[in-house]
Amino acid sequence: DAAKEKKSDFIFSASTLFGGKDQEEKSEKNNMVEALFPQTTRREGEEPTDADIRVVMVDVLAKNDVWMTNGTPEKVSGGFILRGYTKYDTGKEFIEAMDKNLEKSNVKEKVSIFYVFDPTPVTQDQMEGVERPPVLFVTGPKVIRDSAPIQRSIVSSLAIGTVWYNSLLPYLMNEKYMKLADEQLALADASMTANLDFLNDLSFPVFASILGIQIAHEVAHAVAAKSNGLDISFPTLVPSLESGLTGAITSLQSVPKDKQTLFDFAIAGPLTGWVLSTALLFTGMIASSSMDAASYSNLPALPLDLLRQSSLAGGIIDYISPGLLTVPDAALGSQALSAINIQLHPLAVAGYFGLMINAINLLPVGRTDGGRIALTLFGRSGAQLVSLLTYIAMFIGGLMGSDLLLFFFSYVVFFQGELEIPQRNEVDDMDFSRVLLATATGVLVLLTLIPM
């Protein structure tokens, strides 16, 4: 009896040990999947069932030998991982063939199937050089984000308010208008009739131009989306006390078919905004440089230290008006620099803010436009690493004096931190021309955000 009891204890201990190891591996696998894919791929109560997976394997994948499955389905957060291989040379051909079978099956409204790089931890064999092929990630039918029209409307209204506020400030940095505003406020304090409408009239060109740049940005997104058969939400403007706008949130309302589709959608908006902002900055600076002294004295102004936070914008300003952004010797190493204001044409003011807004939205973090581009270039694991490095750089830049970067850092961390929803085909590479465009865009972002 003692021998049987000892043997039983041994079996129980071994079972506990290896069972615990299995649980640990399963937990690690789920953690990795949850880190690489957004919460919307894990909707409670919508995950595919074992029965759904059997139908997928028999009626969708095995039919016409579209996909040869190896092993058994692996349960992960949000659905199942199916390992195997396809006879097709490209992911595009495979997805097209699979979708024909899926359309005829009785699970077409119950599952979504994505062809992705293996999102599970690397095995010991794979570390030693064994191939790590792509897999199928089978989730519930809906992976897009839910719309929240009331909340989005409130946020957009706040953003319009911060754009208006940010359009007024450059005029209040002009001593002439600040004095007039103080006089009107003194009348109000004395219970007399005051009128500050002149500030609204003056600031309207800046207000309209900043919104116009963002509208052009969103129209470009919409055109790119429509040309690729992609459904998107109505944009939600995001407020900022630093630049008027942080940008806009335009959510995907359908799944992108591949990297090219997501890339074209993501880059169209900020590139259009960047081009328009540059044109306005050039136009405004040329107009400023040709004004007489009386007209120039009526222009709005921006702080010198703010204008010097962009090498590209500062370079354009200095090219048209040489020496305008030169730091006076008396201001070096002192607090006086923050008190120096540079007068600019309203279009130049809007162009400067437009450049900064579009540049920060191209930073490769979360599900911003830049984050989406990073996802297409580096894959999910690579995008995570690039995002981490960018977060660190943004935080350091913010601590060194860029309130814009610090605000954007906080905004992305709390509201846009997750990676974008999966594409149907995340395996096929992008064409080289898009890689070159992304590289050139990255250089422009650096030039825009690195101080003079």
Backbone torsions as a table, in degrees:
resi	resn	phi	psi	omega
1	ASP	NA	-39.6	179.1
2	ALA	-64.4	-37.7	179.7
3	ALA	-67.0	-41.3	178.6
4	LYS	-63.4	-40.3	-179.5
5	GLU	-64.8	-41.0	179.2
6	LYS	-64.4	-41.9	178.6
7	LYS	-63.9	-40.5	179.4
8	SER	-63.2	-42.2	178.3
9	ASP	-62.0	-38.9	180.0
10	PHE	-64.4	-45.7	-179.8
11	ILE	-62.3	-42.7	179.4
12	PHE	-62.0	-43.5	-179.1
13	SER	-64.0	-42.4	179.4
14	ALA	-65.2	-41.7	179.0
15	SER	-61.8	-43.7	179.5
16	THR	-63.4	-42.5	-178.4
17	LEU	-61.6	-52.9	-176.6
18	PHE	-74.1	-31.7	174.7
19	GLY	-63.9	-41.5	177.5
20	GLY	-63.1	-38.2	178.8
21	LYS	-64.7	-41.7	177.9
22	ASP	-61.0	-43.3	179.5
23	GLN	-62.9	-39.2	179.1
24	GLU	-64.1	-43.2	178.9
25	GLU	-64.3	-40.8	179.2
26	LYS	-64.3	-41.6	178.6
27	SER	-64.1	-42.8	179.2
28	GLU	-63.2	-40.5	178.8
29	LYS	-63.1	-45.5	179.5
30	ASN	-64.5	-40.8	179.0
31	ASN	-60.4	-40.2	-178.5
32	MET	-69.7	-42.9	178.2
33	VAL	-62.5	-42.4	-179.9
34	GLU	-66.2	-31.0	178.5
35	ALA	-73.7	-31.3	-174.6
36	LEU	-91.0	-22.7	-177.8
37	PHE	-121.5	146.1	-175.4
38	PRO	-70.7	165.8	-178.2
39	GLN	-58.3	-29.8	-176.8
40	THR	-66.6	-14.5	175.5
41	THR	-83.5	-1.2	-177.1
42	ARG	-126.7	50.7	-179.6
43	ARG	-71.3	126.3	-177.8
44	GLU	-64.0	130.3	178.4
45	GLY	85.0	-2.9	-178.3
46	GLU	-114.6	1.0	180.0
47	GLU	-65.3	146.2	179.0
48	PRO	-64.4	147.0	179.0
49	THR	-90.8	170.5	175.3
50	ASP	-58.9	-37.9	179.3
51	ALA	-65.2	-40.7	177.6
52	ASP	-60.6	-41.9	-178.6
53	ILE	-66.1	-38.2	177.4
54	ARG	-61.7	-41.1	178.6
55	VAL	-65.5	-41.6	178.3
56	VAL	-58.8	-45.6	-177.0
57	MET	-67.5	-37.3	-175.7
58	VAL	-87.1	-49.7	-171.6
59	ASP	-90.6	-17.0	-177.4
60	VAL	-110.6	-51.7	-173.0
61	LEU	-86.7	-43.4	-177.5
62	ALA	-74.5	-24.8	-178.6
63	LYS	-64.9	125.6	-177.6
64	ASN	61.8	19.4	178.9
65	ASP	53.3	42.4	178.6
66	VAL	-63.3	-40.1	-178.2
67	TRP	-144.3	125.7	177.8
68	MET	-95.1	109.0	-173.9
69	THR	-81.8	135.0	174.1
70	ASN	-108.0	131.0	176.6
71	GLY	73.1	-164.7	-178.1
72	THR	-103.4	157.3	177.7
73	PRO	-59.9	141.0	-179.8
74	GLU	-105.5	120.2	179.4
75	LYS	-75.5	126.7	176.7
76	VAL	-135.2	171.5	178.2
77	SER	-57.8	123.8	177.8
78	GLY	94.9	-17.0	-177.8
79	GLY	167.5	-134.0	-175.9
80	PHE	-136.4	149.3	170.3
81	ILE	-103.6	127.9	176.1
82	LEU	-113.8	122.9	179.2
83	ARG	-97.7	154.8	179.9
84	GLY	157.4	-152.6	-179.4
85	TYR	-154.4	162.1	-179.6
86	THR	-120.5	153.2	179.4
87	LYS	-82.1	-8.0	-176.1
88	TYR	-85.7	148.6	-176.4
89	ASP	-76.0	-29.3	-177.5
90	THR	-126.6	155.9	176.2
91	GLY	-63.9	-32.6	179.5
92	LYS	-61.1	-47.2	179.6
93	GLU	-64.2	-40.9	-179.6
94	PHE	-63.4	-47.3	-179.4
95	ILE	-61.7	-41.7	179.5
96	GLU	-61.9	-44.6	179.7
97	ALA	-67.4	-42.0	179.9
98	MET	-64.7	-40.7	-178.5
99	ASP	-63.6	-31.8	176.9
100	LYS	-62.8	-41.7	177.5
101	ASN	-70.7	-40.6	-179.1
102	LEU	-62.1	-38.5	-178.6
103	GLU	-62.9	-29.1	-178.3
104	LYS	-92.0	-4.6	-176.3
105	SER	-90.6	169.7	179.8
106	ASN	-93.4	12.4	177.1
107	VAL	-115.0	11.8	-176.1
108	LYS	-63.5	-25.4	177.8
109	GLU	-98.4	5.3	-175.2
110	LYS	-112.9	-19.0	-175.4
111	VAL	-137.0	158.8	166.1
112	SER	-123.5	139.2	-176.7
113	ILE	-121.6	126.7	-177.9
114	PHE	-121.5	136.0	178.1
115	TYR	-96.4	105.9	-169.9
116	VAL	-134.0	163.5	170.4
117	PHE	-70.2	146.7	-174.2
118	ASP	-53.6	115.3	-177.6
119	PRO	-91.1	5.3	-178.0
120	THR	-92.8	163.7	-179.4
121	PRO	-58.1	147.7	179.2
122	VAL	-69.1	132.1	179.3
123	THR	-82.9	168.3	179.6
124	GLN	-62.3	-41.1	179.0
125	ASP	-61.6	-41.0	-179.7
126	GLN	-67.5	-32.6	175.9
127	MET	-64.4	-29.6	-177.6
128	GLU	-89.4	10.0	172.9
129	GLY	108.9	-1.5	177.1
130	VAL	-68.9	141.1	-176.2
131	GLU	-58.4	144.1	178.1
132	ARG	-117.7	83.3	-172.7
133	PRO	-75.0	162.8	175.6
134	PRO	-63.5	162.3	-179.4
135	VAL	-132.7	174.4	172.3
136	LEU	-104.2	131.3	175.9
137	PHE	-109.1	111.9	-176.9
138	VAL	-103.0	118.8	-178.7
139	THR	-120.6	-174.5	173.2
140	GLY	-68.0	175.6	-172.2
141	PRO	-71.3	-25.5	-173.6
142	LYS	-118.2	118.9	177.9
143	VAL	-119.8	-3.8	179.7
144	ILE	-78.7	160.7	-177.9
145	ARG	-80.7	147.0	177.6
146	ASP	-72.2	143.1	177.1
147	SER	-82.0	150.3	177.5
148	ALA	-135.5	76.1	-170.2
149	PRO	-59.3	-37.6	-178.4
150	ILE	-67.2	-49.1	179.6
151	GLN	-62.1	-41.2	-179.3
152	ARG	-65.1	-37.8	178.8
153	SER	-64.9	-40.0	179.0
154	ILE	-64.7	-43.7	-179.7
155	VAL	-64.0	-42.6	178.8
156	SER	-63.8	-37.5	177.7
157	SER	-63.6	-41.6	176.5
158	LEU	-62.5	-38.6	-179.5
159	ALA	-64.5	-40.8	177.7
160	ILE	-62.1	-36.9	176.9
161	GLY	-64.5	-41.6	-179.9
162	THR	-72.1	-29.3	174.4
163	VAL	-66.2	-43.5	177.5
164	TRP	-60.9	-46.1	179.6
165	TYR	-60.0	-44.2	-178.3
166	ASN	-70.0	-22.0	176.7
167	SER	-79.0	-28.4	178.1
168	LEU	-74.3	-39.3	-172.4
169	LEU	-55.0	-44.3	-179.9
170	PRO	-59.1	-30.6	177.7
171	TYR	-76.2	-32.8	177.8
172	LEU	-72.9	-13.8	174.0
173	MET	-83.4	-7.2	171.9
174	ASN	-88.1	119.0	-173.8
175	GLU	-55.5	-33.3	-179.0
176	LYS	-62.0	-48.5	-177.5
177	TYR	-76.5	-30.1	176.6
178	MET	-64.4	-38.9	178.5
179	LYS	-65.3	-42.8	178.7
180	LEU	-63.6	-40.2	179.0
181	ALA	-64.9	-42.0	177.6
182	ASP	-60.2	-39.3	-180.0
183	GLU	-63.8	-42.1	179.9
184	GLN	-68.6	-36.5	177.9
185	LEU	-68.1	-34.5	176.7
186	ALA	-64.9	-38.4	176.7
187	LEU	-63.8	-40.9	179.2
188	ALA	-64.5	-39.7	178.4
189	ASP	-64.2	-29.2	179.8
190	ALA	-89.8	14.0	-179.8
191	SER	61.2	30.9	176.7
192	MET	-107.7	164.0	-178.4
193	THR	-67.4	126.5	178.3
194	ALA	-121.6	152.4	-177.4
195	ASN	-142.0	110.8	178.0
196	LEU	-107.5	15.5	-178.5
197	ASP	-61.0	-24.6	-178.8
198	PHE	-62.0	-30.2	178.2
199	LEU	-68.4	-39.8	177.1
200	ASN	-63.6	-41.9	179.9
201	ASP	-63.7	-42.5	-178.9
202	LEU	-66.8	-41.9	-172.6
203	SER	-81.9	-10.1	-176.0
204	PHE	-57.1	-42.3	178.7
205	PRO	-59.0	-38.2	177.9
206	VAL	-67.8	-46.9	179.8
207	PHE	-57.2	-50.2	-177.2
208	ALA	-65.9	-37.0	-178.4
209	SER	-69.5	-42.0	178.9
210	ILE	-63.7	-45.5	177.3
211	LEU	-65.0	-37.0	179.5
212	GLY	-62.0	-40.2	177.3
213	ILE	-62.1	-44.2	-179.2
214	GLN	-67.9	-36.9	176.9
215	ILE	-63.2	-43.0	177.3
216	ALA	-61.3	-40.8	176.5
217	HIS	-56.4	-48.1	-176.8
218	GLU	-72.1	-35.2	176.8
219	VAL	-62.9	-40.6	178.3
220	ALA	-63.0	-41.0	174.5
221	HIS	-57.8	-46.4	-176.4
222	ALA	-63.7	-41.0	179.4
223	VAL	-64.6	-45.6	179.2
224	ALA	-63.2	-40.0	179.4
225	ALA	-64.1	-46.2	-178.4
226	LYS	-64.2	-39.7	-179.0
227	SER	-67.5	-20.4	179.3
228	ASN	-107.3	9.7	178.5
229	GLY	67.9	31.4	-176.9
230	LEU	-105.5	129.8	176.7
231	ASP	-90.6	136.5	-179.3
232	ILE	-133.1	161.8	179.1
233	SER	-83.2	166.7	171.5
234	PHE	-69.2	135.1	-175.4
235	PRO	-64.7	143.1	174.8
236	THR	-107.5	115.6	178.7
237	LEU	-69.9	139.1	-177.7
238	VAL	-112.3	123.8	-175.3
239	PRO	-73.1	159.7	173.9
240	SER	-156.3	131.5	176.1
241	LEU	-80.4	-11.2	-178.4
242	GLU	-88.1	-39.4	-175.2
243	SER	-130.2	8.6	-176.5
244	GLY	87.1	-53.6	178.3
245	LEU	-126.7	145.1	167.4
246	THR	-90.5	-22.2	-176.3
247	GLY	141.0	-144.6	177.7
248	ALA	-148.8	151.1	174.8
249	ILE	-101.0	116.7	175.5
250	THR	-119.3	103.9	-174.3
251	SER	-84.4	149.1	175.0
252	LEU	-77.2	131.5	178.5
253	GLN	-108.9	3.5	170.2
254	SER	-147.2	163.9	-174.4
255	VAL	-84.2	128.5	176.0
256	PRO	-63.7	143.0	-176.8
257	LYS	-77.4	-28.7	-179.1
258	ASP	-162.7	-175.9	-177.5
259	LYS	-63.6	-41.0	-178.3
260	GLN	-59.0	-41.8	-179.7
261	THR	-62.1	-47.8	-179.9
262	LEU	-66.4	-41.0	-179.6
263	PHE	-62.4	-48.6	-177.7
264	ASP	-60.9	-41.7	178.4
265	PHE	-63.9	-45.8	-174.4
266	ALA	-67.6	-40.4	-172.0
267	ILE	-85.4	-22.2	-175.3
268	ALA	-60.9	-44.3	-176.6
269	GLY	-63.7	-59.4	-177.4
270	PRO	-64.7	-32.7	177.8
271	LEU	-66.3	-41.3	177.3
272	THR	-63.7	-45.2	177.6
273	GLY	-61.9	-38.4	179.7
274	TRP	-64.9	-45.2	-180.0
275	VAL	-62.1	-45.9	-179.5
276	LEU	-65.4	-40.5	179.2
277	SER	-63.0	-42.7	179.0
278	THR	-62.9	-41.9	179.1
279	ALA	-63.1	-42.0	179.0
280	LEU	-66.6	-39.5	178.8
281	LEU	-63.5	-44.7	177.2
282	PHE	-61.1	-49.3	-177.9
283	THR	-60.9	-45.1	-179.7
284	GLY	-64.4	-40.3	-179.9
285	MET	-68.4	-38.5	177.1
286	ILE	-64.1	-41.8	178.1
287	ALA	-64.3	-41.2	179.4
288	SER	-62.3	-43.2	-174.7
289	SER	-70.1	-18.7	-177.8
290	SER	-101.7	5.7	-178.0
291	MET	-81.4	152.8	171.3
292	ASP	-79.1	169.3	-173.8
293	ALA	-61.2	-39.2	-178.1
294	ALA	-65.3	-43.9	178.9
295	SER	-68.3	-38.7	-178.5
296	TYR	-63.0	-33.9	-178.1
297	SER	-68.3	-14.7	179.7
298	ASN	-92.6	-0.4	-174.9
299	LEU	-78.1	153.9	172.7
300	PRO	-69.9	172.3	-177.0
301	ALA	-141.2	155.6	174.1
302	LEU	-128.3	150.5	179.2
303	PRO	-62.5	141.6	179.7
304	LEU	-60.4	-41.4	-178.5
305	ASP	-66.8	-28.2	175.4
306	LEU	-69.9	-45.2	-179.0
307	LEU	-64.5	-30.1	-179.5
308	ARG	-81.3	-0.1	178.1
309	GLN	-79.3	-3.2	177.7
310	SER	-129.0	117.1	178.3
311	SER	-65.9	-38.2	-177.7
312	LEU	-70.4	-52.7	179.9
313	ALA	-63.6	-42.1	178.1
314	GLY	-63.2	-37.2	178.1
315	GLY	-64.9	-40.0	177.7
316	ILE	-63.7	-44.1	-179.9
317	ILE	-62.8	-45.0	-179.5
318	ASP	-69.3	-29.0	179.1
319	TYR	-67.0	-41.6	-178.1
320	ILE	-83.5	-37.1	178.7
321	SER	-125.5	80.0	-175.0
322	PRO	-54.1	132.6	175.8
323	GLY	85.8	-4.4	-175.8
324	LEU	-63.9	-33.7	-177.6
325	LEU	-102.7	13.5	177.3
326	THR	-68.8	133.1	-179.1
327	VAL	-79.7	122.7	177.9
328	PRO	-60.9	143.9	180.0
329	ASP	-55.9	-35.6	-177.8
330	ALA	-66.7	-20.4	-176.5
331	ALA	-94.8	-10.2	-177.6
332	LEU	-64.3	130.6	176.7
333	GLY	68.0	21.6	-179.5
334	SER	-133.7	172.5	178.2
335	GLN	-76.5	-8.3	-175.0
336	ALA	-64.9	-25.7	-177.1
337	LEU	-58.6	-40.1	-178.0
338	SER	-69.5	-15.6	-178.5
339	ALA	-94.2	-4.0	-179.3
340	ILE	-87.9	122.4	178.8
341	ASN	-111.8	140.5	-179.5
342	ILE	-112.2	124.0	-178.8
343	GLN	-80.7	134.2	-177.1
344	LEU	-137.2	155.2	174.3
345	HIS	-62.8	147.0	178.9
346	PRO	-52.2	-37.5	179.0
347	LEU	-66.8	-34.8	178.0
348	ALA	-68.0	-39.0	177.2
349	VAL	-61.1	-48.3	179.5
350	ALA	-64.1	-40.3	179.0
351	GLY	-62.3	-40.3	178.7
352	TYR	-62.3	-50.5	-179.6
353	PHE	-64.2	-37.4	178.0
354	GLY	-61.0	-42.1	177.7
355	LEU	-60.5	-45.8	-177.6
356	MET	-66.5	-42.6	-178.7
357	ILE	-63.3	-46.5	-179.0
358	ASN	-69.3	-32.4	178.6
359	ALA	-67.6	-44.9	-178.2
360	ILE	-67.5	-29.0	178.0
361	ASN	-74.0	-10.4	175.4
362	LEU	-95.4	-0.3	175.7
363	LEU	-66.2	136.4	-172.6
364	PRO	-78.8	72.4	179.3
365	VAL	-134.6	143.8	173.2
366	GLY	52.6	-139.5	179.9
367	ARG	-110.2	30.1	169.8
368	THR	-70.2	176.3	176.8
369	ASP	-58.5	-43.0	178.2
370	GLY	-65.5	-36.7	176.8
371	GLY	-64.7	-38.6	177.2
372	ARG	-65.3	-40.9	178.4
373	ILE	-63.9	-43.3	178.1
374	ALA	-60.4	-37.7	179.0
375	LEU	-61.2	-40.7	-179.9
376	THR	-73.4	-27.7	-177.3
377	LEU	-85.5	-41.2	-169.5
378	PHE	-113.9	-4.0	-175.1
379	GLY	76.9	178.2	-173.3
380	ARG	-70.4	-46.5	-180.0
381	SER	-66.0	-42.4	179.0
382	GLY	-65.0	-39.4	179.0
383	ALA	-64.1	-36.4	177.3
384	GLN	-61.7	-44.1	-180.0
385	LEU	-65.0	-45.5	179.3
386	VAL	-62.0	-40.0	178.7
387	SER	-61.9	-43.5	-179.8
388	LEU	-60.2	-46.3	179.7
389	LEU	-63.6	-37.3	179.6
390	THR	-68.9	-40.3	176.4
391	TYR	-57.4	-44.5	-179.8
392	ILE	-62.2	-45.5	-179.8
393	ALA	-63.9	-41.1	178.7
394	MET	-62.8	-44.0	-178.4
395	PHE	-64.5	-42.9	178.1
396	ILE	-64.1	-44.0	177.6
397	GLY	-60.1	-38.5	177.5
398	GLY	-64.9	-43.2	179.1
399	LEU	-65.5	-26.5	-178.8
400	MET	-85.7	3.0	172.6
401	GLY	129.2	-5.6	-179.4
402	SER	-93.0	97.4	177.5
403	ASP	-63.8	-31.1	179.8
404	LEU	-62.0	-47.1	179.7
405	LEU	-66.9	-38.3	-179.4
406	LEU	-66.2	-40.8	178.0
407	PHE	-66.1	-43.1	-179.3
408	PHE	-65.7	-38.7	176.4
409	PHE	-55.8	-49.6	-178.7
410	SER	-64.0	-42.5	-179.1
411	TYR	-60.3	-47.2	-177.5
412	VAL	-68.6	-44.1	-178.3
413	VAL	-57.6	-41.4	-174.9
414	PHE	-89.9	-25.9	-172.2
415	PHE	-124.4	-20.6	-174.3
416	GLN	-131.6	23.9	-170.3
417	GLY	-73.1	-28.0	-177.6
418	GLU	-70.4	153.6	171.4
419	LEU	-71.4	161.7	-177.5
420	GLU	-69.7	161.7	178.2
421	ILE	-60.6	155.0	-176.4
422	PRO	-68.5	152.9	171.1
423	GLN	-90.7	154.1	178.9
424	ARG	-58.5	-40.2	-178.7
425	ASN	-125.1	102.3	179.7
426	GLU	-102.7	10.8	-173.0
427	VAL	-98.4	-45.3	-178.4
428	ASP	-62.0	137.6	-180.0
429	ASP	-73.6	156.0	172.7
430	MET	-76.7	156.3	177.0
431	ASP	-71.9	157.3	-171.6
432	PHE	-65.2	-30.7	-179.4
433	SER	-62.1	-37.6	178.3
434	ARG	-70.6	-35.0	176.3
435	VAL	-63.3	-42.0	177.5
436	LEU	-63.4	-41.9	178.7
437	LEU	-62.6	-42.4	178.8
438	ALA	-63.9	-39.0	178.8
439	THR	-64.7	-45.1	178.9
440	ALA	-63.1	-39.3	178.6
441	THR	-64.2	-40.0	177.8
442	GLY	-61.0	-38.4	177.5
443	VAL	-64.1	-42.9	178.8
444	LEU	-62.7	-38.7	178.5
445	VAL	-62.3	-45.6	179.6
446	LEU	-62.2	-43.9	179.4
447	LEU	-63.0	-34.7	-178.4
448	THR	-73.3	-37.9	-171.8
449	LEU	-97.2	-14.6	177.4
450	ILE	-82.6	128.5	-177.2
451	PRO	-65.4	160.6	177.8
452	MET	-70.3	NA	NA
